[in-house]
Amino acid sequence: MDDDSYGVDGMDLTSQGAGTYWYLPPECFVVGKEPPKISNKVDVWSVGVIFFQCLYGRKPFGHNQSQQDILQENTILKATEVQFPVKPVVSNEAKAFIRRCLAYRKEDRFDVHQLANDAYLLPHMRRSNSSGNLHMTGLAASPTPPISSIIPY
């Protein structure tokens, strides 16, 4: 998502059940008369959870819990700091990237634009001068062969 998906002050969360709890940030679990305002920082939190899960094979918060338990036990509201397992060994840069994504206070969390320009991602990305789009570089082992070389006609 980009900033154009939300208003200046964010977007109202219309349902407390909007999303998969393991991937929602703490502000989505705040209850009260006025629903919390959400922004693209919700998506950044989700990126952090997914990246953590890709590296460690488990969710950073509530890994073995059901969604009902996460809600009843306020697991995400209590998730003030991410704890990293000893194994597998992951670079300090990757851990710092995850911490920036999983900052408990949304005011301390990167938005999608800051995340896209994060130093951890930049070695693998280059910005096209003409379009401004980000392109991945140096990550593929070999270029994808043309479809005509894979499927005989």
Residue, then its C-alpha position, 0 to 999 in steps of 0.5 A: m500500500d502507499d500513502d494515497s490509500y489513506g487520508v492525511d490522518g490515517m484511516d479508521l479501523t472499521s473492525q477489530g477482526a480486520g486482519t490476521y492477528w499475528y501480522l497486525p501491529p499493537e495499535c490495531f488491538v486498542v479498544g475504546k470509543e474511537p477506533p484507532k487510526i491506521s496508516n501504511k505503518v500497519d503494512v510495515w509491521s506486517v513486513g517485519v513479521i513476514f521477514f522474521q518468519c522467513l528467517y526464523g521459521r516462526k512468528p515473532f509474537g504468538h507463534n504457537q497461539s490461536q487468534q483467540d488466545i492472541l486476543q484474550e491474552n493481549t499478546i500483541l499489545k504486550a509485544t513491546e520488543v522483538q526477541f531474536p532466537v540464537k539460531p539460525v545466525v542472522s546478521n545484525e543488519a537484518k535484525a535492525f531492519i526487523r526492529r525498524c519494522l516492528a517498532y511498538r509505537k507507530e510513531d517510531r515505526f518506518d512508513v513504506h517510503q522510509l522502508a523502501n529507502d532503508a539502507y538494508l534494502l538499498p544494496h539489492m535495489r537500484r532506482s530507475n532514473s526515468s520511472g522512479n520505480l524500484h528494481m531488484t538487482g543482484l538477487a537472481a542466480s540467473p536470468t529467466p529464460p524466454i518462454s519459447s525455450i521452455i515450452p516447445y511449439 
